[in-house]
Amino acid sequence: MPKLFDYWRSSASYRVRIALGLAGLKWDTEIVNLMAADHQTPDHFSRNPQGFVPALWLDGQMFTQSLAMIEYLDETRHLGFLPSDPAERAHARALAYVIAMDIHPVCNLNVVHYAVENSNGAIKDQQWMQHFISKGLTAFENMVTDTPYCLGSKVTLPDICLMPQIYNANRWGVDLTEMPKIRRIAKALQYLSAFSNAHPNNAPQ
């Protein structure tokens, strides 16, 4: 049985929950409570030397980094998360990376708290989040196609990355009014069981 070392509100964990659901897998969950600093314990460092979530025990191996896990699932279960055409595959990765490599790292709470604490009051956490999430999603809006999902009628890697970021955008009060394609895609994805089941409100806490 796969085992996901998870925290319900972690964007990266949310992505992996979606991918596991799309793969049709059942898995056990072990909560790594970030608020209780469970990720800083020796047990968790033995799973993930970075001290991040998620970590995934699957096929007799421990995996770290959410995109690596998702691509492993795609390659071993033939899920079609990435297009077969090299140019289309590069575009799919580019969209996913806008979120996972550009928005997410700078909006990691460790980064935000460090910036706020060292700004002498000049930076507020909501101000920081709104600025970087809005900037990144505006670019994403201009990159996606006018199709049911990010790259057509099939769920792909950028869709898996988008929904956790929409959750964060809503959490921090980001205005999505000028992003009609993103709002339409999110509305379509929310009704898919793998996405709804993975939502933080439905994840083990």
N, C-alpha and C positions, 0 to 999 in steps of 0.2 A: 504494500500500500504506500503510495507517495505520501510524504509528510511536508507540509508547508509551515515554516517558522514565520509567523505572520503578525502584523499589527493592523487593526481594522482600518485606521485612517491613513496608513502609508500608501502613497500613490503607486509606488513600485509594487507593493504587495497586491494592491487592487488590480494592477495590470495582469499579474500572474494568476490571480483568481479567475479573471476573465478568460485567459488563455487555457487554463486547466478545464474550465467549464466548456469552452468551445471544443476541446479535445475529447470531451465526454468522459473524463476521468473522475473518479472519486478519490478523495484524499483526507488524511488526518491533518488537524491543525494544532500547532502548539503556539500559544500566544507569547509573544515577546513584547512586553509592555514597555513602550518607549518612555512613558511618563514615570515609570518606576525604575528606569535605567537598566532594565533587563538586558538590553543590547550591549551593555558595558561589562557583562559578567564573563568570567573565563569560559563558561560553557558555550556562550554564544560566540565569543571570539574563536573558539575551536571550530565552529561551523563557518563563520565568515570573519576572517581576520580584519576586515574593515569595520566590523561592528554594526553593519547595516541590516535592515530587513528589506526584502525577504531572503531566506535561505530555503532551498528546496532539496529534499532527499528524494531522488527519483532514479530508477534503474540501477540501484546499488551505488549511486554517487551523490555527493553533495554539490549543488550548484549555487552560485551567487550571481548577482547582477540580473535584473529583471529581463532586459532585452536578450541577454544570452540564454536565459531559461526559455523565453518564448520562441526564440529561433531554434533551440534544441527540440522543443516540442514540435515545431513546424517540420523540422527535418526528419525526425524519427517517427512522426505520426502522419506525415503528408497532409497537413491541414490547409495549405494554400494561403498562409498568412502573408507570403511574399509572392509577387507575380513571377512567372517563369521567364518573361522577357527581361534581359539585363537592364535596359533603360528604364522600364517600368518599375523594376525592382529597386533601382537606385532612387527613383522618385519616391517610392513608398518609404524607403529608409530615411530619405531627407525629411519627409513629413514627420515621421516618428521621432527623428532626432531633434526637430524644432522643440518638441515637448520634453523628451527624455534627457536631452543633452544641453539644451539651452535654457528652457524655462525652469525645469525641475531643480537642477543643481543650485541655481541662485536663489530659489524659493524654498530650499531645504530649511527647516526651522533652526538648525544649528547655525547656518549662515545668517539668517535673518536676525536671530537673537544676538549674534556677535556684532552685526552692523548696528543694531539698535543700541546695544549696551555701550558701544564705543563712539557713538555719534553725539554724545552730550545732549541728548534730547532732540536733536535735529531730525532724526528719522523715527517714524512710527511704523510698527509692523504692518498694519493694514495699508498704509501708504506705499510701502516697499512692495508688498504683494500685488496690489492693484497695478502699480507701474509695470512690473516685469511680466505679470501674467497677461495684462492687456496688450503690451507690446508684442509678446510672442504669439498670442492668439490672433492678433491682427495680421501678422505675417502668414500664419497658418490659413486663415480665411482666404487670403489671396492666392494660396497655393493649391487648395483643394478643388476638385472638379464639381460641376453642377450635376451630381448623380446621387443616388440614394445614400451611399456611404462615401468615405473619403476618396476612394479611387474607383468607384463603380458600384455594381450591384452585389458585390461580395465583400464580406468583412475581411480587412487586412490589418497589418501591423499598426498603421497610424490610427485606425479606429480603436484598437485596444489601448493605445496611449491617450487618445483624446478624452475618453469618458472620465478617467480619474482627474484629468486636468479641469474638466468642466465642473466636477464636484468641488475642486479647490477654488475655482473661479467664483462659484456661487457662495462658497463658505466665506470668502473675503470680499464679497460685494462688488465683483468686477462687472461692469456694464457690457453685456453682450448684444445690445440693441443693433449695433452696426455690423454684426457678424451673422447674417441670415443663413449662410450655408452651414456654419458650425451649429447653429441652433436647430436647423432642420435635420442634420446628421445625428445630433445628440437625441433628438426626439425619436428618430427611427431606431437607434440603437437601444434605447432604454427599455424597449418592449421585448428584446431578445433575452431569453432566460439566462444565458451565460453572463450577460451584463447585469441584469436585475439581481440575480443571486449573488453576484460579486460586490454589489454596492455596499459601502460601509455600514449602512443601516441594517443590512442583512448578514453581515459578516460576524463571526464569533468575536466576542469582546471579553 
